[in-house]
Amino acid sequence: MPEPLKILYVAPLDERSTALYRLWALQRAGQETVPLDLSAETTRGGVLGKIAFRLGTTLGMGPNVRRFNRDVLRMAREYKPDVMWGDKLVYMLPETLDALRGMGIATVNYNIDNPFGPRRDPGWGLYMKCIPHYDLHVVQRDQNVVDYKERGGRDVVKIQTAYEPTLQFPPPAGWSDKDRDREVSFIGTPYDERPAFLLRLKREFGVPVSVRGARWMWERRMKPDEMQEIFRGDEIYSQEYREALWRAKINLSFLTHSNLDEFAHKSFEIAGCGGFLLAERSEGHSARFVEDEEAVFFSSIEECVEKIRRYLPDEEARNRIAAAGQARAMASGYHNDGQVAAILERVRNILQGFGK
């Protein structure tokens, strides 16, 4: 059994962030963790907040950037960790990473977003400058492995998004359609063409679909009458999120094409919760679930409607497929414990080069 690592874990750690779940997985794996919570840094209200964010993430300027880097170095000197594990640290400075390395601290950048994707989100300028200065980058796309190496990344490992087993688990024994009050459900963001797709399901095909997610995001993409038709509530987390997946007969999961995603984080959460998964077909999904045995896939709205009409009245088939999907997710390590273990193995190899 290898010695536990001391890890300075730098990430937003509120209930909205899956970084909190990876911290829990590190702790369950017996690692000694020292958290630096960035939740306050991720709240950028108002025009001034947006300006400060742009200046910080583009030019490395402003009090937020200085304070963040000062705090990281202060905690590194105080706690003397083996590893600094950061979660999408857009305020990190290259000289801070070099200073950590000079202290014998390995640096890990975990980022499942895609700074190279066609969506062109703001806030990646300073982040890009830091790529050659990290010891390890953790990504979720084959293309990102290439992208980071071309930008000078020393080491890059691909993992996948995961479900959190302490929060996302199957419903109690005997759970059935009498406990499910939603026919077809989507919980998430309105990226790409999702609003139009979901509205077509309701208006054109009569599918009883309900949507939940960040209200402000959906209101930017849909008219008030469209919201009234399919939108059923704001963002939900933790127990409320799990129970919403339980209460749906069919749970939809979409790829984020504007991020070049190979699979959807939500697919593993639905499977982990023992929900019936109807996901957009992709090589990534097909490699992780046996189609029509552990999950059901679609490639077009017509096929999606066909699958909904096939399985909505067939509770026995839905329960069988959902149970098989949950068993596959557990056995194949689609949970945070499995993915964090793979990262730790790579980190230990890097630390050998540090003489540790």
N, C-alpha and C positions, 0 to 999 in steps of 0.2 A: 504494500500500500504506500504510494508516494506521500511525501510530507505535504501538508496543506500549504497552499499559497496564500500570501497576504496580498489582497487586491484592493486598490483604491478604485472604487466604482463610481464613475462620474456620469450622471444621467438624470433626467426628470423622473421623479419617483412618486408621482401621484397616481391615482387609480386610472387615469386616462392613458397612461403610458405602459406599454408592454415591457419596458425596461425594468420596471419593478418586479415583474415575474422572472426575468432572467437573474436578477439579484437573489430572489428566493431560491432559484435552482442552484446557483453557486453556493449558497449557504447549505442547502440540502446535500450538496456534494462534499461538504466538510471544509470548504475554503473559508479563510478568515477575511471578512469583507469590511471595508471602511467606506461608507457611502458619502458622496457629496451630491446633495439633491439640487437639481437645476430647475425644479418646477417653476420657481418665480421667474427665471430667465426666459422661459418659453411663453410667458404671457406678455404680448406686445400690443396693448390697447392704444387706440387713438392714432392720430397722424404723427405726433412726435415719437411715439413708440415705434411706428413703422420706419420713420426716418432713421432713428437710432439703430434699429436692426439692420437696415440696408448699409449704413456706414460701417457698422461693426463687422458684418459678414462679408462685405466687399473690400473694404480698405483696412480692416483691423483697427479701427479708430473708436474712441469713446470710452466712457467710464465702465460700461458693462464688460467690454473686452479686457480692460486692464484688471478689473476686480476678479473676473473669472480666472485668468491666468495666474494672478497673484495667489488666489485661494488654492489652486491646484498645486503650485510649487510649495506653498506653506504646508499643506497636508502631506505632501510627499516627504518633505524634510522631517516633519513631526512623526509620521507613522512608519517611514522607511518600508514601503511596500515592495513586493517583487514585481508587481504588474500595475499599470494604470490602464483600466478598461473603460473606454469612453463610448457613449452612445450618441453618434451623429453630432459631434462637437463642432458646431459652426463658428464658435468664438475662439477656438484653439489657435495659438500662434506657433509657427515653426520653431522659433527659438525656445519655447517652453518644452516642446517635444525633445529637442536636442539636449536641453538641460536635464530632463528626466533620464534620458539615455546615459548621460554623463554620470548620473547617480547609480547606474546599474539597474534601472527600472525599465522593464519591457513595456511597450505601449501598444495597445490594441484599439482599433477603431471598428466598432460594430455599427453598420449602417445598412438597413434593408431597403432604404429609399434608393433612387437612381439619379445621381447628379449628372449623369451623361445622357439621360433620356430625352425624348422629343418634347416633353411637357415644359421644359425650360423654366422650372420654378426659380424664383429669386433666392439669393442667400448662399450661393456655393463658391463665391470667389476666393475667400480666405481658406475655406475647406480644401479647395483644389491645390493650393500652395502647400498644404500640410501633407499631402499624400506620400511624397518620398521620405517623410520624416518619421512615419509610424513603422513599427516593427511588423505589425500584422493588420491586415484589413479583412473584415468578415462581411461577406456579401451574399446575395441570394440568387444571382443570375450568372450563367456561363459567360455572357457578354461582359459583365462587370469585372470578371476575373481578368479578361483581356484589357479592358479599359484602365483598370488600376495599374496593371503592370506596365502598360504603355506610358502612363504618367509617372513611372518611377517607383511604384509600390514595391517594397522589399519582399513581402510575402502576402499572398492573398488566398483565403480559403472560402469555399462556397458551402453554405449551410442552407437550411430552409426555415421559413417562419414556422411557429409551433404553437400548440395550445398549452394552457397552464393547468396541469392535472389537479391542483388543489382547488381550483375554481370551476373548471370545465370538465364535467364528468356526467355520466348518464343519469336519467331520472330514476326515481324509486321504482322498485319492482311493481309490476302491475300497471304502470303508466300506459295509457291508451288514448284513442281518439276522444273519449269522453272528457279527457283532461286537456285536449288541444282545442283552443278557441280561435286559431288562425289557420286559414287554408294554405295560402302561399305567402311567404314572408321574405322580405329583404331588409337587413339591418346593415347600414354602412353609408358610404359617401356617394355623391352623384357624379363621379368621374366619368369621362368619356360619354357614351351615348346611353348611359343607364336610365336617366329620366324618360327619354323618348321610348326606350324599350319597355319599361315598366308601364308607362301610360298606354302603349299599344296593347300590352297584355290585357289591361282592364277594358279599354274602349273598343278595341277591334275584335278581341277574342273572348271577352267576358270573363277573364280569369279573376277570381277574388283575391287580389294581391294587396298586401299592406306593407308600408315602408316606414322604417324608423331611422333616424340619424341626426346629424347636426342640423337643426332647423335652418340656421342662417345660410348654410351651404345649399340646401335644397331650395330655399326661397330665391336664391340667385339664379337657379336653373329652371324654375317652374313658375307658372302664373298661379294666382290665388285659387282659381277654380280647379286647376290641376292638382294643387296641394290638397285641396279638400277631398278630391276623389281617392287618393291613394296614401297620403301621408298620415301617419297615426301617432307620432310622438317623437320627442327629442332623443338625444344620445342616451344610452344606458350602458352600465358597466357592471362588472363583478357578478353578484348573485342575480341581479335583475336581468342582465344580458343572458346568462345561462338559462334562466327560466323562460325567457322569450324564445330561445331556440327550442326548448322542450315543448312549448305550447304551439308550435307551428307544425302542421302536417308535412309541409315541404319547405325547406330552407334553400333559397337561391344564393349562388356565389358566382361573382363575375371576376374575370381577369381585369387588371388595370393596364390596358393596351398602351396608354400614354406613358407608362413607366416600363414598358417592354417586359411585363411580368410573365413568368412561366407557369405560375400557380398562384392561388389566392390564399392569404393568411386565414381568411374566414373559413375556407374549406376544412382546414385542420381543426379549427375551433368547433365547427358544426359536427364533424366526425367525433371529436373528443367528447362532446356533449351527448353523443348517441342520437343525433338528429338525422333526419333523412336529407341527404345532400344531393341537390340538383345543381351541378356546376358547369360552367363554360368549358367545353372540351379543349384540351391542350396536351402537348407531349408531357408537360410537367405533371398535370393531373393524372393522365393515363399511366404514367410510370409509378404513381403512388397509390392508386386505387384500381381494382379490377372493375371495369365498366359493367354495369347492370348486376353486379354481385356485391360490391362494396360502396358504390356511388353510381349516380346516373348523370350522364353528360348531354350537352346540347351544343350545336354549332350555329344555329340560326333561331330566330324567334319562332318559326314554324315548328322546328324540332322541339323547342322548349315547350310550346303549347301541346304538342303531341305527347311528350313525356308527362306533363302535368295531368292531362286527361287520362293517360294510362294509369298513373299511380295514385292520383287523388282519391279515387273510390276503393283502392285496394290496400287496406290497412295492413293486412298480413304481409304483403310484399314489401311495403315500406318499413315495417318493423324488422323484417329479416335483413334487408339491405342496410338499414341503419346500424343494427347490431354487428353485422360483419364489418362495416366501415369503422366502427368504434374499436373493434378487436384489432383490425389492421393498424389503426393509428397508434394503439398502445404497443403492439408487438414490434412495429417498425420504428419506434422511437420518434414519432411526430410530435413529441412533447418537449417542453423546455429542458427537462433533464437530459434527454438524448442529444439535443443539439448543443447544449452547453458542454457536455462531456466531450464532444468532438472538438470544440474550440479549445478546451483546456489541454487536450492532448497536443494540439499544435503549439500552444503557448509553452508547454513544458519543453518541447523540442527547441524552441527559440531560446529559452532560458539556459539550456545547455551551452549555447554559444556565448552566453554571458558568464559562464563559469559557475552556474548555480545548479 
